[in-house]
């Protein structure tokens, strides 16, 4: 008996309602704005146009087209073997934290350059600042421990007039610090965001990449090292995401009044208990868990603040947002 394969629906399940990528890609429009994508477009098993997501060059060409069509980014590139992130999931994070800020601003999303956001681990791709600034006009500071990533991100900013003066990227000189040496005297942020290193070792990262590659290539042989790219600091750290976020929580408690909301993506649900315990120990006044889904992939954002609800409201009032 042959099982009939379901045809994917037009709208992708689970994405934020303001996410412009919740619908299937229109490859005619994408190739019109970015002809370099055309050679990578093929028919998938549903007889629909797509690209081979196991091919890093195809993924990069798709990202270039998406960023040009939706975010007016004409010049975007990353060094070889650096992380090329999926845009829909990154956009979901931005739209969900916009709602988080609205929750302490009478339901109104604060927009404009007076809203400052710190992207911890901005990467060579600079994608979070691009989406956040082009969607809401926010001002971004990006930090990273990798000088190549910082040079690449700054080059993206310099090459696109829409980002100049709106995004600044700083090198974190100490791999053990997250906020110190980045946040300067007198600086405050309405929000910090982070996509922490997921794996706990190079071996764990390679195994994860191999699994992802096998899923994407449907059994075809491919080079796991090339899949989506990613440098060591982008993919793994000692203790993985759980330890990284616990360190972030502890260090955030040392500057409780420098940021309205701290946040981080949490990929593994089993890490939540330890993160909640760390937040309780740190004295967080309010903790939010925001569930996210992209098809069958589930993750969440954990956000926390050391300010009371009244202090949160007053924080946004003083910026006249």
Secondary structure, DSSP 8 states (H G I E B T S, - for coil): ---------SB-TT--TT-TTSB---HHHHHHH-GGGGGG-EE-TTS-EE--TT-HHHHHHHHHHHHHHHH--------TTS----HHHHHHHHHHHHHHHHTTTTT----STTSEEEEET-TTT-HHHHHHHHHH--EEEEEES-HHHHHHHHHHHHH-TTTTTTEEEEE-S-TT-SSTTTS-TT--EEEEEE----BSSHHHHHHHHHHHHHHHHTT----GGGTT---HHHHB-TTHHHHHHHHHHHHHGGGTTSEEEEEEEE--GGGHHHHHHHHHHHT-SEEEEEEEEETTEEEEEEEEESS-HHHHHHHHHTTT-
